[in-house]
């Protein structure tokens, strides 16, 4: 049985003070045992706050990571942060290929695959985001879009690499819009993703956690996480308030 993972993606939000309060609130809420033992919880923070997050989360069961990672190890790449730098602060996860990176910062499938490889090389679990635009869903090409995004990683790293990774299916039209995919719509794509992986390696398909992301909140998480191929969520807006985030952490199988 796969564990559930609820991961927060803070994006470009927070301050030292607000993050302190948020993490204290989450830790407090987790301390009463209301989050199931088979649910893992993580937060992905802006780079600059990672040392602060590390300090606050030392010795707790709340994991943390970054929102991106450089595909390069070192060199003349102004403004970038490498996997070895993230290792210095014990990051467990790095989000790669978030739709905002793809659309606002022009990251291509190949860039995402290189970032995925860089994370794995440094023992950091990539959270690989894939998902279709609204017009792609309307054109009926959702499956070919997510297949293409996944193939970029499988072609570079091999399907076995997904055993140490997390996939987040995030329909772009559902991110930050309040328009969640229905549990069945999400399950259908999750089953397609797992089936595609299973065709190459069934044990990897059984093992890989596939999260849903896109306007998840305390009111819809239960139904979404109850679907057989949905193993938790990648949470944006609702990860910024302890109570909202905790409600999602308490949902699920
Ligand atoms: P949202 O963001 O929960 O605010 O829709 C999800 C994401 O971007 O990962």
Boltz pocket constraint, residues with backbone or C-beta under 6 A from the ligand:
constraints:
  - pocket:
      binder: B
      contacts: [[A, 9], [A, 170], [A, 174], [A, 175], [A, 176], [A, 177], [A, 178], [A, 213], [A, 214], [A, 215], [A, 216], [A, 234], [A, 235], [A, 236], [A, 237], [A, 238]]
      max_distance: 6.0
